């Protein structure tokens, strides 16, 4: 059982490193940053490791591409109904809604 945890720990470190590299080369080589995120997803699936939430929100749920706010995605706050954040992927034009937690009185 300890071996599996060690593999997942190494995988998580590599996933984080690949996302950092994707951020660094995003403005110069967007194709390379897409490739880094693709590799990170593959590592995550193979080792059955969850990608951290802050990085998971940067992957489109529909086309699985790396979407960075202001570059390849549009982020809007919607106060109507239940307040939520709408992230629009500029590659596939699909929306992802993230509900905002309400404050308890």
Secondary structure, 3 states (H helix, E strand, C coil): CHHHHHHHHHHHHHHHHHHHHHHHCCCCCHHHHHHHHHHHHHHHHHHCCCCCHHHHCCECCCCCCECCECCCEEEEEECCCCCEEEEEECCCCCEEEEECCCCCC
